[in-house]
């Protein structure tokens, strides 16, 4: 019984030391995406609202979008195609928004 407990303790110690920071891993190279997003949490504000505002800021900054595309290598032709498709989609959205605003102003 004691040997089983000793083995379990040894396994737990081995696992816990695997998650400790070592000097080799503390100096990480800086990424090209310097994320510096901050929000002000008001007094008495629910944490859910603060998290929602933080997520919105992260999405607006575009860091996750860029990170998704940097995950795999993308040659220049693929990048150009993606950028033109994004521009086309953005222009289409702007036209739709413009039409909606004109319709709202008429009424």
N, C-alpha and C positions, 0 to 999 in steps of 0.2 A: 504494500500500500504506500509506504514511504517512497519507494522508487518511482511509483507513478506520479506522486505529487512532485517529487524532485524533477522528473522529466517535464511535467507541465510548467513548472516554474522556469526551468531552463529555456523552454520554448517561448514562454512569454517574455523573458528577458531578451532573447535573441530578436524577437519581433519588435520590441519596443526600441531597441538600440538601432534598428534599421530605419526608424523614422526620425532619429535625432539628426540635427544638422551637423555636418562635418565641415572642416575648413575647405575641403575641395569643392564643395557645392555652394558655399556662401558667396563667392565672387562669380556672379552670373553676368554674361555679356548683356549689354543694353539692347533692347529690341528697337526696331525702327519705328514701332508704334509707341510713342511716349504718351501714355494715358494719364491725363491730369484732369479728371472730372470730379467736381466737388458740388455738393448741395448744402444749403443751410437748413437745418432741422429746427423748426420753430418750437417754442416751449409749449408743451401739451399736445403736440402734433402726434397722431398715431404713427407707429413705425411702418404700417402698411402704406400710408400715403407717402412717406419719405422714400420707401423702396420703389414705389411706383414712379415717383419723380426721378429717382436715380436711373431706373431702367430707361425712361424716356430720354434722359440726357445722353446715356450711352448709345442709344439707337440714333439720336440726332448727330452725334459726333462721327459716326461711321466707322469706328474702330473695329467692331465685330464684323462688319461687311468686308473691310480690307483684310482682316485676319482670315476670314473664310477663303478668300481668293489667294492668299499667300500660303495656304496650307499645302498646296500642290504646285508644281512648276507650271507656269502658263507662258507659252511662247508669245512673241510679239503679235502674231496674226490672231491668236485667240483673244489676246487682251484687246486688240483693236476692235474685233467683232463684238466683244462684250461691252466695250465703251460706247460703240455706236448704237447697240441695242438699248443700253441704258439711256442714252440721249434721246432716242426715238420715244421711249416710254415716258421720259420726263416731259418732252414737248407735248405729247398726247395728253398727259395729265394736266398740263398748263392750259391747253386749249379747252378741255372740259371744264376746268375751274373758271376760265374766262367766260364761257357760255353761261354757266350757272350764275355768276355774278351779274351778267347782263340781264338774265331773266329775273333775278331778284330785284334789280333796280327798276324794271318795268312795272312790277306789281306794287 
